[in-house]
């Protein structure tokens, strides 16, 4: 098959196993000798991904000594993590800077530190590492990548010595860098790395923080405050487009995420593309977090980060959030005590545009909070998006069992009585509010009542 595909470029993705350890995660893969035979087409390989034990992968790489002019991506995943660093063969692809001239993407999906020959790094533009590299090791690697455009560091657990890095020398100059994406269980390594990279002002700096449970944010307050230096300021005097301008809450207490970001590197858009292109993005996510099964407002000593989002907003610097999106998961977010939602909304008092998505119960709850404390919760709200909800008013049945007709049923109802009731009450009290119903079911009577008090548009 490989021979018959000549002269087309090939993409190779092989799991390698010598069979010496059947219980390992690399079992049922190709034997290293068989894998080596398949790679006789090295000169035609465009993408090469190898996964297995370090000894098996090195066995294959040691036999790849022919130049590969078409190779663009090399990805290595080593299962037996820990132990000493893995040194790639000096003779790889011929052992010189002309052996793989088009190799631009390098990914090391492993906890083990992989050291590549310096000649292999010179043309790399996209580098991903999950290795437990020290700060000095990472900086040394980056210095050998003057063409680097995208850097992703994932789940590094090595101890970073701040004093050693301070004595190491000046920052690493990466004139083409466009993105630094950092995934970690603490912001500390991100805060230590960013000042040591000399990059263009348009570089995007994104931090993804995984946290299972917290008691408070005090222990991270210094690190969170240090991020102020990475957040873009106003582009010109009086523009007020600096700082953290948009936020998104997804999920609920057991599983979810909270993101906040600055303006885009390309434009000042606030949609999903603005989050991807943001000059600075901070996201914290959690999964399987402890939640009080009684649903009470008293918290466990360490509980889901969701319950502490209001406090997190007070610790994040340069908060100017004007655009807020809330996209809850099913029941877990709906059953959350309103005090936690209210704490978050109060901390985001500068919000002017609010987008509520997809869940009737949570939309009604949040609208009720905004209605019941309109002077203190989102006082600057100007535009409201309701996404994929049934916007209908529930009739209020008096004690005599007679259903009032016509507009008497638009009186205020408590949370959970229907999005329409809460929405009508909100637009009555918020003069000039613009409402956009996106892919919502809405009856004509409710729509007519809304349009008496607000500018309302219906979109698919």
Buried (B, 14 or more C-beta within 10 A) or exposed (E): EEEEEEEEBBEBEBBBBBEEEEEBBBBEBBBBEEBBEBBEBBBBBBBBBBBBBBBBBBBBBBBBBBBBBBBBBBBBBBBBEEEEEBEBBEBBBBBEBEBBBEBBBBBBBBBBBBBBBEBBBBBBBBBBBBBBBBBBBBBBBBBBBBBBBBBBBBBBBBEBBEEEBEEBEEBBEBEBBBBBBBBBEBBBBBBBBBEBBEBEEEBBBBBBBBBEBBEEBEEBEEBBEBBEEBBBEEEEEEEEBBBBBBBBBBBBBBBBBBBBBBBBBEEEBBEEEBBBBBBBBBBBBBEEBBBBEEEEEEBEEEBBBBBBBBBBBEBBBBBBBBBBBBBBBEEBBBBBBBEBBBBBBBBBBBBEBBBBBBBBBBBBBBBBBBBBBBEEBBBEBBBBBBBBBBBBBBBBEEEEEEEEEEEEBBEBBEBBBBBBBBBBBBBBEBEEBBBBBBEBEBEEBBBEBBEEBBEBEEEE
